[in-house]
Amino acid sequence: MISGELLRYAAAGVANTIVGYAVFLALLHLAGTSPLVANVGCYVVGLTVAYALNLGYVFRGASHSWA
C-alpha cells in the first residue's frame, strides 16, 4: 500500500510543476522576458513553492531530529 506521505509528495510535485510552468509561460508571454529570464524566474518560484509544500504539507507533523 502506498503511504500517505508518498501520495502527498507526489501531489506536491504535480502542483509545483503546474505552478512553475504557469510562471514560465507568464514571464515569457505576458511579461515579454527572454526564455532565460523566464526560466530563472520559474526556477526561483519552483524552489520556493517546493520548499513550502514539503515543509507545510508533505512532512507536516513529522518529527525529524537533525542532531
C-alpha positions in Angstrom: 0.0 0.0 0.0 1.2 3.5 -0.8 1.8 5.7 2.2 0.0 9.0 2.7 3.4 10.8 2.8 4.3 9.4 -0.6 0.9 10.5 -2.1 1.3 14.0 -0.6 4.8 14.1 -2.0 3.6 13.2 -5.5 0.7 15.7 -5.2 3.1 18.4 -4.1 5.4 17.6 -7.1 2.5 17.9 -9.6 1.3 21.2 -8.0 4.8 22.6 -8.1 5.2 21.6 -11.8 2.0 23.3 -12.7 2.9 26.5 -10.8 6.4 26.6 -12.3 5.1 26.1 -15.8 2.5 28.8 -15.3 5.1 31.2 -14.1 7.4 30.4 -17.0 4.6 31.0 -19.5 3.5 34.2 -17.8 7.0 35.6 -17.8 7.7 34.5 -21.3 4.4 35.6 -23.0 2.8 38.2 -20.7 5.9 39.9 -19.4 7.8 39.5 -22.6 11.0 38.3 -21.0 13.6 36.2 -22.7 13.4 32.4 -22.2 16.5 32.5 -20.0 14.9 35.1 -17.7 11.6 33.2 -17.6 13.5 30.0 -16.8 15.4 31.7 -13.9 12.1 33.1 -12.5 10.4 29.7 -12.9 13.3 28.1 -11.0 13.2 30.5 -8.1 9.5 30.2 -7.7 9.7 26.5 -8.1 12.3 26.2 -5.3 10.1 28.4 -3.0 6.9 26.6 -3.7 8.5 23.1 -3.4 10.1 24.1 0.0 6.8 25.5 1.3 4.7 22.5 0.2 7.2 19.9 1.5 7.5 21.7 4.8 3.9 22.5 5.4 2.0 19.8 3.6 4.1 16.7 2.8 6.1 16.3 6.0 3.7 18.1 8.4 3.8 16.7 11.9 6.9 14.5 11.1 9.4 14.8 13.9 12.9 14.8 12.5 15.9 15.2 14.7 18.9 16.6 12.9 21.2 16.5 16.0 
